């Protein structure tokens, strides 16, 4: 699943190997086998929601 094309910006992020292993583990457990970028978006979105940020602009 690709992110919405509207009002987005690309970023490059370096992650520690252990973080990538955790992301890959989450991907393996997901029913739809999302890509790494999609899983990072999901984790970030959930974290922001948990902290009270309004991220409704993302389409679920």
Phi, psi and omega per residue, in radians:
X1 nan 2.177 3.115
X2 -1.546 2.682 3.102
X3 -1.237 2.822 3.069
X4 -1.017 2.527 -3.113
X5 -1.407 -0.315 -3.060
X6 -1.429 2.436 3.012
X7 0.813 0.880 3.104
X8 -2.139 2.773 3.077
X9 -2.356 2.407 3.090
X10 -1.406 2.480 3.045
X11 -2.335 2.692 3.055
X12 -1.921 2.297 -3.106
X13 -2.279 2.305 3.014
X14 -1.694 2.347 -3.134
X15 -2.173 2.530 3.080
X16 -1.109 2.625 -3.110
X17 -0.969 -0.686 -3.140
X18 -1.136 -0.609 3.094
X19 -1.178 -0.742 3.098
X20 -1.111 -0.637 3.088
X21 -1.103 -0.700 3.106
X22 -1.150 -0.747 3.096
X23 -1.066 -0.794 3.126
X24 -1.092 -0.636 3.091
X25 -1.112 -0.752 3.086
X26 -1.091 -0.677 3.102
X27 -1.075 -0.789 -3.140
X28 -1.072 -0.561 -3.124
X29 -1.467 -0.262 -3.111
X30 -1.356 2.481 -3.134
X31 -1.147 -0.570 -3.023
X32 -1.757 0.076 3.099
X33 0.834 1.096 -3.135
X34 -1.191 2.832 3.062
X35 -1.244 2.921 3.071
X36 -1.029 -0.836 3.126
X37 -1.027 -0.683 3.128
X38 -1.152 -0.712 3.130
X39 -1.161 -0.675 3.075
X40 -1.064 -0.745 3.087
X41 -1.039 -0.765 -3.126
X42 -1.101 -0.784 -3.137
X43 -1.130 -0.769 3.121
X44 -1.099 -0.789 3.133
X45 -1.036 -0.795 -3.136
X46 -1.125 -0.732 3.116
X47 -1.078 -0.756 3.120
X48 -1.124 -0.737 3.084
X49 -1.059 -0.772 -3.126
X50 -1.063 -0.486 3.141
X51 -1.622 0.091 3.040
X52 1.594 0.156 3.122
X53 -1.383 2.557 3.114
X54 -1.542 1.871 3.132
X55 -2.055 0.589 -3.121
X56 -1.181 -0.251 3.135
X57 -1.141 -0.355 3.055
X58 -1.354 2.375 3.122
X59 -1.505 2.213 3.128
X60 -1.468 nan nan
